[in-house]
Amino acid sequence: MHRKNGKVTLRKFRTWAGFTLVELVLIIVVLGIMATIAIAKYQDLATDAKTSACKAALGGLRGGISTWYSKQVVAGQTVALWPPIDTLRAVNKVVIHQIPPNPFQLPDHAPDSIVTGVTRGVTVGTRGGWAYIAATGEIWANTNTAIGSSSGCSGTTTTYLNENTW
C-alpha cells in the first residue's frame, strides 16, 4: 500500500504479457497425455459399438429363427424343423426386413449374407456375413476379425471376435 495525499492506494503491479518456455512445454506435455488417453478410450468405444450392433443383429436373427420353429410346433408338425437357409434369406419369411449386416465384416465381403455353417464359432470361407446350421438353428457371426491387440511378456497377442463368449 502506498499513501498519497492522505489517501491509501494500491501499487500497480507490472503485468507480464506471455508464458515462459517451461510453462508452454508443460502444457504441451499435459495435452499429449490427455490426447493419448482419449484416443485409447475412443478406440474401445468403436469396438464396443460394433460388438453391440453384432449382438443386436444376432438377437433379431435368433429370435426370428426361434419364432419360426415355435410356429412349426404350434401348427402341429410331427417333426418341427428349423427354417431352411433359403427361407432365412427371403424377406418377410423369418425376419421382416433384409438380413442385417455383420458390423465386423468389410462391405465388399457380403456382410449381409448367410452361408451354411459347420461348427458354431468357426468361420466358413471368406465370404463373411453370418453362418447358419439349418439342422440345429444355430447362427453366428461368420468373421474372424481382429478387434484388439495387446503387448505382454510373451509378445503381442491379438484378440479376435468370438461371439461364443458373449
PASELO-344366 format. One record per residue (C-alpha): residue number from 1; x, y negated, z. Coordinates in steps of 0.2 Angstrom, whole numbers. Each point is the difference from the previous one (the first is absolute). Layout:
N
<num->NUM&u->X&v->Y&w->Z>
...
***
This chain:
166
<num->1&u->0&v->0&w->0>
<num->2&u->5&v->-17&w->-3>
<num->3&u->-6&v->-17&w->7>
<num->4&u->-2&v->-14&w->-11>
<num->5&u->-8&v->-17&w->5>
<num->6&u->-8&v->9&w->15>
<num->7&u->-8&v->13&w->-10>
<num->8&u->5&v->18&w->0>
<num->9&u->3&v->8&w->-17>
<num->10&u->6&v->16&w->-6>
<num->11&u->16&v->1&w->-10>
<num->12&u->-2&v->5&w->-18>
<num->13&u->9&v->16&w->-4>
<num->14&u->8&v->4&w->-16>
<num->15&u->-9&v->12&w->-10>
<num->16&u->9&v->12&w->-12>
<num->17&u->-7&v->3&w->-17>
<num->18&u->5&v->19&w->-4>
<num->19&u->5&v->17&w->6>
<num->20&u->17&v->6&w->4>
<num->21&u->7&v->14&w->-11>
<num->22&u->-1&v->12&w->15>
<num->23&u->-19&v->-3&w->2>
<num->24&u->-3&v->3&w->-18>
<num->25&u->10&v->16&w->0>
<num->26&u->-10&v->6&w->15>
<num->27&u->-17&v->-4&w->-8>
<num->28&u->5&v->9&w->-16>
<num->29&u->5&v->15&w->11>
<num->30&u->-16&v->0&w->9>
<num->31&u->-10&v->-1&w->-16>
<num->32&u->9&v->14&w->-8>
<num->33&u->-3&v->11&w->15>
<num->34&u->-19&v->-4&w->-1>
<num->35&u->-1&v->3&w->-18>
<num->36&u->8&v->17&w->2>
<num->37&u->-12&v->5&w->13>
<num->38&u->-15&v->-7&w->-10>
<num->39&u->6&v->10&w->-16>
<num->40&u->1&v->16&w->9>
<num->41&u->-18&v->-3&w->7>
<num->42&u->-7&v->-4&w->-16>
<num->43&u->7&v->16&w->-9>
<num->44&u->-8&v->10&w->13>
<num->45&u->-16&v->-8&w->-2>
<num->46&u->0&v->4&w->-19>
<num->47&u->3&v->18&w->4>
<num->48&u->-14&v->0&w->13>
<num->49&u->-12&v->-8&w->-12>
<num->50&u->4&v->13&w->-13>
<num->51&u->-2&v->14&w->12>
<num->52&u->-17&v->-7&w->6>
<num->53&u->-6&v->-1&w->-17>
<num->54&u->6&v->18&w->-4>
<num->55&u->-9&v->6&w->16>
<num->56&u->-16&v->-9&w->-5>
<num->57&u->0&v->7&w->-18>
<num->58&u->3&v->17&w->7>
<num->59&u->-14&v->-2&w->13>
<num->60&u->-12&v->-5&w->-14>
<num->61&u->5&v->15&w->-11>
<num->62&u->-1&v->12&w->14>
<num->63&u->-16&v->-6&w->6>
<num->64&u->-7&v->2&w->-18>
<num->65&u->7&v->17&w->-2>
<num->66&u->-8&v->5&w->17>
<num->67&u->-17&v->-7&w->-4>
<num->68&u->0&v->10&w->-17>
<num->69&u->4&v->16&w->10>
<num->70&u->-14&v->-4&w->13>
<num->71&u->-12&v->-3&w->-14>
<num->72&u->4&v->17&w->-7>
<num->73&u->-3&v->8&w->17>
<num->74&u->-17&v->-9&w->3>
<num->75&u->-6&v->4&w->-18>
<num->76&u->1&v->18&w->5>
<num->77&u->15&v->6&w->-11>
<num->78&u->5&v->17&w->5>
<num->79&u->18&v->-5&w->-2>
<num->80&u->3&v->-18&w->3>
<num->81&u->14&v->-7&w->-11>
<num->82&u->11&v->-15&w->1>
<num->83&u->-1&v->-11&w->-15>
<num->84&u->10&v->5&w->-16>
<num->85&u->14&v->-12&w->-5>
<num->86&u->-10&v->-6&w->-15>
<num->87&u->-15&v->-5&w->11>
<num->88&u->11&v->-9&w->12>
<num->89&u->7&v->-10&w->-14>
<num->90&u->-17&v->-5&w->-7>
<num->91&u->-8&v->-16&w->5>
<num->92&u->-15&v->1&w->12>
<num->93&u->1&v->18&w->3>
<num->94&u->11&v->2&w->16>
<num->95&u->5&v->-18&w->2>
<num->96&u->-11&v->-15&w->-6>
<num->97&u->14&v->-9&w->-9>
<num->98&u->16&v->5&w->-9>
<num->99&u->13&v->9&w->10>
<num->100&u->10&v->-13&w->11>
<num->101&u->18&v->-3&w->-5>
<num->102&u->14&v->7&w->11>
<num->103&u->8&v->-16&w->7>
<num->104&u->17&v->9&w->1>
<num->105&u->0&v->5&w->-19>
<num->106&u->7&v->-11&w->-14>
<num->107&u->-13&v->-6&w->-12>
<num->108&u->8&v->8&w->-15>
<num->109&u->-1&v->17&w->9>
<num->110&u->-19&v->2&w->0>
<num->111&u->-4&v->-5&w->18>
<num->112&u->-18&v->4&w->-1>
<num->113&u->2&v->18&w->-7>
<num->114&u->-4&v->16&w->8>
<num->115&u->11&v->15&w->-4>
<num->116&u->-2&v->18&w->6>
<num->117&u->10&v->3&w->16>
<num->118&u->9&v->15&w->7>
<num->119&u->4&v->-3&w->18>
<num->120&u->-6&v->-15&w->10>
<num->121&u->13&v->-13&w->1>
<num->122&u->11&v->6&w->-14>
<num->123&u->1&v->-12&w->-15>
<num->124&u->-5&v->8&w->-17>
<num->125&u->10&v->-6&w->-15>
<num->126&u->3&v->-19&w->-3>
<num->127&u->-17&v->-5&w->-5>
<num->128&u->-5&v->-7&w->18>
<num->129&u->-17&v->-5&w->6>
<num->130&u->-8&v->14&w->10>
<num->131&u->2&v->19&w->2>
<num->132&u->-16&v->10&w->3>
<num->133&u->-3&v->19&w->3>
<num->134&u->-18&v->4&w->-6>
<num->135&u->0&v->17&w->10>
<num->136&u->2&v->-9&w->17>
<num->137&u->-5&v->-18&w->-3>
<num->138&u->17&v->-6&w->5>
<num->139&u->6&v->-17&w->-7>
<num->140&u->16&v->-10&w->3>
<num->141&u->11&v->-14&w->-7>
<num->142&u->10&v->8&w->-14>
<num->143&u->15&v->-11&w->3>
<num->144&u->17&v->2&w->8>
<num->145&u->3&v->-19&w->2>
<num->146&u->14&v->-6&w->11>
<num->147&u->-8&v->-12&w->12>
<num->148&u->15&v->-4&w->11>
<num->149&u->18&v->4&w->3>
<num->150&u->11&v->-2&w->16>
<num->151&u->18&v->2&w->4>
<num->152&u->5&v->11&w->15>
<num->153&u->15&v->10&w->6>
<num->154&u->-3&v->13&w->-13>
<num->155&u->-1&v->-12&w->-15>
<num->156&u->-14&v->-8&w->-9>
<num->157&u->-17&v->9&w->2>
<num->158&u->-15&v->-3&w->-12>
<num->159&u->-18&v->2&w->6>
<num->160&u->-12&v->6&w->-13>
<num->161&u->-19&v->-2&w->0>
<num->162&u->-7&v->15&w->8>
<num->163&u->-19&v->-1&w->3>
<num->164&u->1&v->16&w->9>
<num->165&u->6&v->-9&w->16>
<num->166&u->-15&v->-12&w->0>
***
